[in-house]
Amino acid sequence: MNNLLQLDKDHIWHPFTPLTGGIEPVLIRSAQGIYLHTDDGREIMDAVSSWWVNLHGHANKDIAQAIAAQALTLEHVIFAGFTHEPAIALAKNLLSILPSNQSKIFYSDNGSTAVEVGLKMAFQYWHNQGIQKRKVIALDGAYHGDTFGSMSVGERGMFTDPFAPFLFDVIHIPFPDAENAEAVVTQFQNLVAGGDVAAFIFEPLVQGAGGMRMYDATILNQLIGEAQHHNVLCIADEVFTGFGRTGKLFASHYLSHAPDIMAVSKGITGGSMALGVTSCSEKIVAAFQSADFMKTFFHGHSYTANPLACAAANASFALLMKDECQEQINTIAREHAAFKSKIANHRNVKVARSLGTILAIEIKTPEGSSYANALRKRIYPFFLERNILLRPLGNTIYVLPPYVIKVEELRKIYDCIELFLDAHVN
Ligand SMILES: *Cc1c(COP(=O)(O)O)cnc(C)c1O
């Protein structure tokens, strides 16, 4: 075995990977555009944007140069009592594309912390006003991150079982679909009318880790409208859906009711640096604007608003706002939709979905759909052997490429998916 891989095996614990019987890691030397270059000379297409973070391709020059220049100017400074231009510019950039009611930006390091900050803001919003509201509503199948607050609001199951006694209570309502929509809205109305619900948290339009499950903007809009009518704070977790993934800059732009609090991360730096952001409306801010020191939001991380990450995010923002990039997003959306229609009736396809740059194909299996579905053990190597990185969620294959992917490259992925579907025997 390669010496580096042996050292990896000896010393490193990889995320979401069993220590015994897990997949052996592939050693990557470099990457360019949508390709990962392996140590042994292969070029692997990154069709999942390296866990949904990459927007403009790997080793993007603009982003790399922005980070390098920033590192030589100001690499970091404590963000309590001090500030800097990259953070200020980024706040301005973000507020220019977030729903117009968002008014302040709070920085952290990743999606989970962005959600934690959102939850803590919501809870303290009520606390600061001396109002006892403790209940939280979330959707079945939700994923909001791996820290305790974000696990609490997420779907309970194999990922959270060992921690179940330590998670706070959350009311999970059924995931809305065409059949149950009316019942879900009615249940939701009854819950929020109770007067003791502090917040409603959701992944707008697409549940990512939950299997790229999609639901209707009309229903979500109705739920947010009901919640806000009863003064329940709405937290949109756009960690995954932000920055063009769903075809619009944010999934919330498909809705007419804007959330009170938003969490974003993943694509924010184009996939180059760790950064999380929680934004909120003036209504939230007002509950913290007080001469009373005890109403301060006492939360922060050592690397809050790291200038390198902010500089990377500003460079990624500039690329995202170019017509070229928006056209790419539209092209991917069109190709995805066409392929979805093509394979929707394939004998091995249970259901195919697409929205913007996200394509998901649920494969028929006797086990029924789940993350632990045995099919994942066949799908992953099938594509990797063909130099395509697809990391299925159980029996759901999804394609989520960096926006710089070319049409021929997309079609190569689709062809490979068809090959798998044709060969697959239930
Ligand atoms: C990935 C994800 C998170 C967690 O983000 P991390 O950066 O992995 O902590 C939270 N919410 C959603 C919707 C996500 O997809």
The ligand as a MOL file (V3000), in Angstrom:
LIG
                    3D

  0  0  0     0  0            999 V3000
M  V30 BEGIN CTAB
M  V30 COUNTS 15 15 0 0 0
M  V30 BEGIN ATOM
M  V30 1 C -24.7850 20.0530 5.0360 0
M  V30 2 C -25.9510 20.6830 5.6870 0
M  V30 3 C -25.8620 21.2170 6.9760 0
M  V30 4 C -24.6060 21.0990 7.8090 0
M  V30 5 O -23.5380 21.7690 7.2400 0
M  V30 6 P -22.0350 21.3760 7.6620 0
M  V30 7 O -21.1910 22.4150 7.0300 0
M  V30 8 O -21.8120 20.0040 7.0960 0
M  V30 9 O -21.9740 21.4030 9.1400 0
M  V30 10 C -26.9610 21.8570 7.4980 0
M  V30 11 N -28.1020 21.9640 6.8060 0
M  V30 12 C -28.2320 21.4590 5.5640 0
M  V30 13 C -29.5100 21.6410 4.8280 0
M  V30 14 C -27.1750 20.7880 4.9700 0
M  V30 15 O -27.3130 20.2520 3.7500 0
M  V30 END ATOM
M  V30 BEGIN BOND
M  V30 1 1 1 2
M  V30 2 1 2 3
M  V30 3 2 2 14
M  V30 4 1 3 4
M  V30 5 2 3 10
M  V30 6 1 4 5
M  V30 7 1 5 6
M  V30 8 2 6 7
M  V30 9 1 6 8
M  V30 10 1 6 9
M  V30 11 1 10 11
M  V30 12 2 11 12
M  V30 13 1 12 13
M  V30 14 1 12 14
M  V30 15 1 14 15
M  V30 END BOND
M  V30 END CTAB
M  END
